[in-house]
Amino acid sequence: MSKITKDQLWKAIIEDLFEDFMHFFFPKRVNEIDFSLGYEFLDQELQTIYPKSESKNRRADKLVKVWLKNGEEKWILIHIEVQGYTDEEFGFRVYSSHYRIRDKFGKPVSVFVLYTDDSPTFHPQEYREECLGTLSLLQFPTYKLLNHPPDSHQNTNNPFSIVMETAWYELKKNRLKDENYIKIGKKIILKLARQGRSRETIHKMIRFIKHYVTFDKSKNLDKFEEEINIIIENKKDMGILELVKQHELAKAEERGEKRGEKKGEKKGEEKAIEKVLKISKLYKEGLSAIDIAKQLNLELDFVQKIISGLS
C-alpha cells in the first residue's frame, strides 16, 4: 500500500472541513456564501486545465463551486503549495491556472494560496508582467503557515485551527525530539476532543494528524497512536476538564502566579489533562475515590467531584 502524501491529505481535509476552512481563511467574506445550497468540488474540471505530465496526486489544488446569498455562482481555486524551495515560476503557475479556468469555463475565479513550506523568503502574492505598455497582473490572497504559530489563533473554536497547528508543528519537526512531539500531538488531540465535534469529524481530523506528522522512530508513532486511542476512549470525560483547569489555576495563584497569565494557564492545562486521565483510568479499574485520592495524593473532595462528572 502506497504512503499517503501530504498533497492527498490536504485535499481530503479541505473536502471534509470545507465550511470550517472558509470560515477560518475568509472571515470577512464567508457570510456572503449560502452553504444551505451546498457546494461542489470540480476536480475533473480542474484536471483538464493541467498538462498531462502533472498527475492528480502531485497537486493539492481544489476547485470549488459555491453559491452566494444573492444567488450568484462563484468558483474558488484553492492552491496548496507544499514545496519548501523557491520557485521563480510559481506566480506564473497561479496566473496560468486562473486564466485557463476563466477562459475554458467562462467563470470568474477567486484564488487563494496556502503556503505550507518552510522557506521564510518564499511568499509570492501576485504575478506581474509588463510588455510595451501592456500590464498583466494577478494579485491573490495568501496564508503563510510559517508566519502563523498556534498562539496566533488560540481564541478560535474552528477545528481548522487544529489542522493548521498540526501542520505548523510539523514544520518545526527538525527542532523537536520525538518525545516532545508526542506531547504536543497529545495536547492537540485533547483540544480536539474537548471541542465536542461529531465522532465522524474527529476521526477525519485524526486521520489527517496521524498521517501528517512524522517520527524518526516507528515505535514512537505506535506510542502516539496509543495516546490518541486513550484520549478518544475518554472523550466523554473531557467535559470536566475545565473544572480541573480552574482547580490547578487556583493553586497556581496561591503560588504567586496571576490568573490568566500564559505560564499559569499552560501549567494548569497540563496538570488538568494528566489528572483527568489518571482519575478516569483508576476509577474505571474499580478503585474507590478514597483509594484514588491516596494513590495520586489528591484531596478526596476534588477526586469525588471528578468522579461525579465521569458517571
HUQUI-V266231 format. One record per residue. OMEGA is omega in whole degrees, -180 to 180 (999 if undefined). Layout:
omega
OMEGA
OMEGA
//
This chain:
omega
-177
-179
177
-178
177
176
-180
180
179
179
-178
-176
176
177
-177
-174
-172
-180
178
176
-178
179
-178
-173
-178
-175
-178
-177
-172
-179
176
-176
177
-177
179
178
180
177
-174
177
-173
-177
-179
178
-179
-178
-178
-178
-179
176
-178
-179
-179
-177
-178
-174
180
-176
178
-178
174
174
-172
175
177
176
178
-179
176
176
-178
175
180
177
-179
175
179
-178
178
-179
-174
-179
-176
180
-179
179
-177
-178
-174
-180
179
179
177
178
-179
179
-179
-175
177
178
-179
-177
-174
-174
177
-178
172
-175
173
-179
174
-178
176
180
179
180
-177
180
-178
-177
-178
-178
177
179
178
168
-178
178
-180
-180
176
176
178
-178
171
-174
171
175
-175
177
-178
174
-180
-177
-177
-177
-177
177
-177
-179
-176
179
-180
-174
180
176
-179
-178
179
176
178
175
-178
177
177
-179
-179
179
177
175
-177
-172
-177
178
-176
173
-180
-177
178
-179
176
179
179
180
178
179
179
179
178
177
178
-179
-177
-178
177
179
178
-180
-180
179
-180
-178
177
-180
178
177
178
-176
-177
-177
-177
-179
178
178
179
-178
-177
-180
179
173
177
180
179
179
176
179
179
-179
179
-178
-179
178
-179
-177
-178
180
-173
180
-179
-177
-179
178
-178
178
-179
178
-178
178
177
179
178
177
-180
179
176
178
-178
176
177
177
-176
-178
180
-180
-179
179
-180
-179
-179
-179
178
-180
-177
-177
178
-177
180
179
180
-178
-178
179
179
176
175
180
178
179
-180
-179
179
180
179
-175
-178
-179
-180
176
-176
-178
178
179
-179
178
-179
-179
179
177
-180
-175
999
//
